[in-house]
């Protein structure tokens, strides 16, 4: 189980220029005890771009003015350390009062959607608290111990999360925050079926919001890699800089594996992929590793260290890897299994699931 708040901290792009033309002003005034003359940073994500601005507090007081195209989740950070979520809609004048040592108790007024966020946070905080206990238990057991209780615990938390999202979407169907949470839970960590299921519960206002449109776009993108469709072709440089096409591997079962040297879950999964490759390669199984690295040396070292003896490509653009964007990759590891005709027959195979499916194919 993973946690996130949709903060892919990427550079500014022309997206901001286009959205700024449709944006409307808002303001945030605050008084934070013990902040003194500290710095207040406001940042939020729009598409692939991070909007980031700041003001200097005077005796704990600050006044920030900005522009947003729709209801937006903003992370307010104090002294580059303390964090407070603020939900802002166009034309709102928001007031914050609190103490730096206990921002969870801060009072936020003037935000129509803040109560929706606070209601969701109660459910989500309870889930993450349980997840923390399970992670500690998992670490104590190790990879070779009996992990059945841990796996059952995480499965139960996934069910709790789904129930919490369902409650949010049905209790607040027209809230843009409902679309934001669905994006966070089922697009950042892809589950297209659940994303589409909860999107269908949203009202017209939520669907028309910025997050609603992003959710609709993500669902449409996921259809390009749905099981049963033909895999889109792409070309990327291999480790020697030579162009390699995915279609050049047609005629075999091909696992397109999106990963990166810096991705800890990817590196932990690699031994399972190596074992499957050694067992089935001679029978017609191939792998094309697509790295989201931007450092060639780190990429090459990881290939050698993990004994990844299959084909590898990367344009070394990190999260902006063109093949990853084409396939709607939001997190790594991500993979798709393609049959000899080029059709996608499975997605996101992990651990024993990959070996079990290959056993049936070969």
Secondary structure by P-SEA (a helix, b strand, c coil): cccccccccccccaaaaaaaaabbbbbbbbbbccccbbbbbbbbbcccbbbbbbbbbcccccccccccccbbbbbbbccccbbbbbbbccccbbbbbbccccccccccccccaaaaaaaaaaaaaaaaaaaaaaaaaaaaacccccaaaaaaaaaaaaaaaaaaaaaaaaaccccaaaaaaaaacccccccaaaaaaaaaaccccccccaaaaaaaaaaaaaaaaccccccccccccccccbbbbccccccccccbbbbccccaaaaaaaaaaaaaaaaccccbbbbbbbbccccaaaaaaaaaaacccccccccccccccaaaaaacccccccbbbbcccccccccccccaaaaaaaaaac
